[in-house]
């Protein structure tokens, strides 16, 4: 079981990802933007961060140096693995 943070500004995408991962036995937290994600990252250690690349408030591109080492982003068509 992994602890996973799902970050997406689209509530439907967040819910589907969280529900699917939870049903697979994982502990899942969600954040609606990068600001919420940074708050949660200070509170918990995550095995995986799944994040939309572009969000209105602090997206993955705004994370800067020291950001997450792995993210999986949903773009509606495919998954993109970003270092």
mmCIF file of the C-alpha atoms, coordinates in Angstrom:
data_MODEL
# 
_entry.id   MODEL 
# 
loop_
_atom_site.group_PDB 
_atom_site.id 
_atom_site.type_symbol 
_atom_site.label_atom_id 
_atom_site.label_alt_id 
_atom_site.label_comp_id 
_atom_site.label_asym_id 
_atom_site.label_entity_id 
_atom_site.label_seq_id 
_atom_site.pdbx_PDB_ins_code 
_atom_site.Cartn_x 
_atom_site.Cartn_y 
_atom_site.Cartn_z 
_atom_site.occupancy 
_atom_site.B_iso_or_equiv 
_atom_site.pdbx_formal_charge 
_atom_site.auth_seq_id 
_atom_site.auth_comp_id 
_atom_site.auth_asym_id 
_atom_site.auth_atom_id 
_atom_site.pdbx_PDB_model_num 
ATOM 1  C CA . UNK A 1 1  ? 0.000   0.000  0.000   1.00 0.00 ? 1  UNK A CA 1 
ATOM 2  C CA . UNK A 1 2  ? 1.381   3.381  -1.031  1.00 0.00 ? 2  UNK A CA 1 
ATOM 3  C CA . UNK A 1 3  ? 0.548   6.816  0.307   1.00 0.00 ? 3  UNK A CA 1 
ATOM 4  C CA . UNK A 1 4  ? -0.369  8.909  -2.738  1.00 0.00 ? 4  UNK A CA 1 
ATOM 5  C CA . UNK A 1 5  ? -1.068  12.606 -3.216  1.00 0.00 ? 5  UNK A CA 1 
ATOM 6  C CA . UNK A 1 6  ? -3.349  13.473 -6.152  1.00 0.00 ? 6  UNK A CA 1 
ATOM 7  C CA . UNK A 1 7  ? -3.153  17.124 -7.241  1.00 0.00 ? 7  UNK A CA 1 
ATOM 8  C CA . UNK A 1 8  ? -5.574  18.454 -9.867  1.00 0.00 ? 8  UNK A CA 1 
ATOM 9  C CA . UNK A 1 9  ? -7.743  21.551 -10.191 1.00 0.00 ? 9  UNK A CA 1 
ATOM 10 C CA . UNK A 1 10 ? -10.516 19.507 -11.844 1.00 0.00 ? 10 UNK A CA 1 
ATOM 11 C CA . UNK A 1 11 ? -12.652 18.023 -9.045  1.00 0.00 ? 11 UNK A CA 1 
ATOM 12 C CA . UNK A 1 12 ? -13.876 15.177 -11.275 1.00 0.00 ? 12 UNK A CA 1 
ATOM 13 C CA . UNK A 1 13 ? -10.331 14.085 -12.160 1.00 0.00 ? 13 UNK A CA 1 
ATOM 14 C CA . UNK A 1 14 ? -9.317  14.281 -8.475  1.00 0.00 ? 14 UNK A CA 1 
ATOM 15 C CA . UNK A 1 15 ? -12.298 12.186 -7.412  1.00 0.00 ? 15 UNK A CA 1 
ATOM 16 C CA . UNK A 1 16 ? -11.877 9.494  -10.081 1.00 0.00 ? 16 UNK A CA 1 
ATOM 17 C CA . UNK A 1 17 ? -8.143  9.144  -9.401  1.00 0.00 ? 17 UNK A CA 1 
ATOM 18 C CA . UNK A 1 18 ? -8.622  9.090  -5.617  1.00 0.00 ? 18 UNK A CA 1 
ATOM 19 C CA . UNK A 1 19 ? -11.483 6.585  -5.768  1.00 0.00 ? 19 UNK A CA 1 
ATOM 20 C CA . UNK A 1 20 ? -9.606  4.262  -8.118  1.00 0.00 ? 20 UNK A CA 1 
ATOM 21 C CA . UNK A 1 21 ? -6.441  4.336  -6.023  1.00 0.00 ? 21 UNK A CA 1 
ATOM 22 C CA . UNK A 1 22 ? -8.348  3.917  -2.757  1.00 0.00 ? 22 UNK A CA 1 
ATOM 23 C CA . UNK A 1 23 ? -10.202 0.888  -4.144  1.00 0.00 ? 23 UNK A CA 1 
ATOM 24 C CA . UNK A 1 24 ? -6.780  -0.541 -5.021  1.00 0.00 ? 24 UNK A CA 1 
ATOM 25 C CA . UNK A 1 25 ? -5.820  -0.323 -1.347  1.00 0.00 ? 25 UNK A CA 1 
ATOM 26 C CA . UNK A 1 26 ? -3.796  2.880  -1.275  1.00 0.00 ? 26 UNK A CA 1 
ATOM 27 C CA . UNK A 1 27 ? -4.001  5.760  1.200   1.00 0.00 ? 27 UNK A CA 1 
ATOM 28 C CA . UNK A 1 28 ? -4.880  8.828  -0.875  1.00 0.00 ? 28 UNK A CA 1 
ATOM 29 C CA . UNK A 1 29 ? -4.921  12.542 -0.115  1.00 0.00 ? 29 UNK A CA 1 
ATOM 30 C CA . UNK A 1 30 ? -6.040  15.166 -2.616  1.00 0.00 ? 30 UNK A CA 1 
ATOM 31 C CA . UNK A 1 31 ? -5.181  18.793 -3.273  1.00 0.00 ? 31 UNK A CA 1 
ATOM 32 C CA . UNK A 1 32 ? -6.855  21.229 -5.652  1.00 0.00 ? 32 UNK A CA 1 
ATOM 33 C CA . UNK A 1 33 ? -3.692  23.192 -6.454  1.00 0.00 ? 33 UNK A CA 1 
ATOM 34 C CA . UNK A 1 34 ? 0.007   23.498 -5.728  1.00 0.00 ? 34 UNK A CA 1 
ATOM 35 C CA . UNK A 1 35 ? -0.553  25.607 -2.627  1.00 0.00 ? 35 UNK A CA 1 
ATOM 36 C CA . UNK A 1 36 ? -2.695  22.901 -1.023  1.00 0.00 ? 36 UNK A CA 1 
ATOM 37 C CA . UNK A 1 37 ? -0.199  20.264 -2.165  1.00 0.00 ? 37 UNK A CA 1 
ATOM 38 C CA . UNK A 1 38 ? 2.721   22.075 -0.521  1.00 0.00 ? 38 UNK A CA 1 
ATOM 39 C CA . UNK A 1 39 ? 0.760   22.267 2.739   1.00 0.00 ? 39 UNK A CA 1 
ATOM 40 C CA . UNK A 1 40 ? 0.087   18.513 2.633   1.00 0.00 ? 40 UNK A CA 1 
ATOM 41 C CA . UNK A 1 41 ? 3.724   17.778 1.737   1.00 0.00 ? 41 UNK A CA 1 
ATOM 42 C CA . UNK A 1 42 ? 4.768   19.510 4.946   1.00 0.00 ? 42 UNK A CA 1 
ATOM 43 C CA . UNK A 1 43 ? 2.371   17.301 6.915   1.00 0.00 ? 43 UNK A CA 1 
ATOM 44 C CA . UNK A 1 44 ? 2.980   13.885 5.326   1.00 0.00 ? 44 UNK A CA 1 
ATOM 45 C CA . UNK A 1 45 ? 5.535   11.854 3.397   1.00 0.00 ? 45 UNK A CA 1 
ATOM 46 C CA . UNK A 1 46 ? 4.215   10.509 0.088   1.00 0.00 ? 46 UNK A CA 1 
ATOM 47 C CA . UNK A 1 47 ? 5.387   7.544  -1.943  1.00 0.00 ? 47 UNK A CA 1 
ATOM 48 C CA . UNK A 1 48 ? 3.858   8.937  -5.132  1.00 0.00 ? 48 UNK A CA 1 
ATOM 49 C CA . UNK A 1 49 ? 2.611   12.353 -6.233  1.00 0.00 ? 49 UNK A CA 1 
ATOM 50 C CA . UNK A 1 50 ? 0.198   12.411 -9.160  1.00 0.00 ? 50 UNK A CA 1 
ATOM 51 C CA . UNK A 1 51 ? -0.182  15.944 -10.417 1.00 0.00 ? 51 UNK A CA 1 
ATOM 52 C CA . UNK A 1 52 ? -1.725  17.903 -13.232 1.00 0.00 ? 52 UNK A CA 1 
ATOM 53 C CA . UNK A 1 53 ? 1.040   19.898 -14.922 1.00 0.00 ? 53 UNK A CA 1 
ATOM 54 C CA . UNK A 1 54 ? -0.941  23.090 -15.414 1.00 0.00 ? 54 UNK A CA 1 
ATOM 55 C CA . UNK A 1 55 ? -3.244  24.539 -12.767 1.00 0.00 ? 55 UNK A CA 1 
ATOM 56 C CA . UNK A 1 56 ? -4.428  28.108 -12.149 1.00 0.00 ? 56 UNK A CA 1 
ATOM 57 C CA . UNK A 1 57 ? -2.733  28.363 -8.739  1.00 0.00 ? 57 UNK A CA 1 
ATOM 58 C CA . UNK A 1 58 ? 0.883   27.122 -8.444  1.00 0.00 ? 58 UNK A CA 1 
ATOM 59 C CA . UNK A 1 59 ? 1.182   24.295 -10.940 1.00 0.00 ? 59 UNK A CA 1 
ATOM 60 C CA . UNK A 1 60 ? 3.972   21.734 -11.231 1.00 0.00 ? 60 UNK A CA 1 
ATOM 61 C CA . UNK A 1 61 ? 6.063   24.127 -13.314 1.00 0.00 ? 61 UNK A CA 1 
ATOM 62 C CA . UNK A 1 62 ? 5.953   26.582 -10.411 1.00 0.00 ? 62 UNK A CA 1 
ATOM 63 C CA . UNK A 1 63 ? 7.339   24.038 -7.931  1.00 0.00 ? 63 UNK A CA 1 
ATOM 64 C CA . UNK A 1 64 ? 10.909  25.024 -8.802  1.00 0.00 ? 64 UNK A CA 1 
ATOM 65 C CA . UNK A 1 65 ? 14.080  23.406 -7.485  1.00 0.00 ? 65 UNK A CA 1 
ATOM 66 C CA . UNK A 1 66 ? 13.548  20.980 -4.640  1.00 0.00 ? 66 UNK A CA 1 
ATOM 67 C CA . UNK A 1 67 ? 10.118  20.016 -5.949  1.00 0.00 ? 67 UNK A CA 1 
ATOM 68 C CA . UNK A 1 68 ? 8.929   16.422 -6.190  1.00 0.00 ? 68 UNK A CA 1 
ATOM 69 C CA . UNK A 1 69 ? 11.286  13.998 -7.900  1.00 0.00 ? 69 UNK A CA 1 
ATOM 70 C CA . UNK A 1 70 ? 8.474   12.151 -9.666  1.00 0.00 ? 70 UNK A CA 1 
ATOM 71 C CA . UNK A 1 71 ? 5.084   13.248 -10.850 1.00 0.00 ? 71 UNK A CA 1 
ATOM 72 C CA . UNK A 1 72 ? 2.512   11.678 -13.116 1.00 0.00 ? 72 UNK A CA 1 
ATOM 73 C CA . UNK A 1 73 ? 0.389   14.243 -14.878 1.00 0.00 ? 73 UNK A CA 1 
ATOM 74 C CA . UNK A 1 74 ? -2.956  13.766 -16.564 1.00 0.00 ? 74 UNK A CA 1 
ATOM 75 C CA . UNK A 1 75 ? -3.466  15.681 -19.781 1.00 0.00 ? 75 UNK A CA 1 
ATOM 76 C CA . UNK A 1 76 ? -6.696  14.026 -20.837 1.00 0.00 ? 76 UNK A CA 1 
ATOM 77 C CA . UNK A 1 77 ? -5.077  11.763 -23.435 1.00 0.00 ? 77 UNK A CA 1 
ATOM 78 C CA . UNK A 1 78 ? -2.085  10.059 -21.829 1.00 0.00 ? 78 UNK A CA 1 
ATOM 79 C CA . UNK A 1 79 ? 0.090   10.007 -18.747 1.00 0.00 ? 79 UNK A CA 1 
ATOM 80 C CA . UNK A 1 80 ? 3.302   11.987 -18.767 1.00 0.00 ? 80 UNK A CA 1 
ATOM 81 C CA . UNK A 1 81 ? 6.161   11.042 -16.443 1.00 0.00 ? 81 UNK A CA 1 
ATOM 82 C CA . UNK A 1 82 ? 8.172   14.085 -15.427 1.00 0.00 ? 82 UNK A CA 1 
ATOM 83 C CA . UNK A 1 83 ? 11.488  14.031 -13.538 1.00 0.00 ? 83 UNK A CA 1 
# 
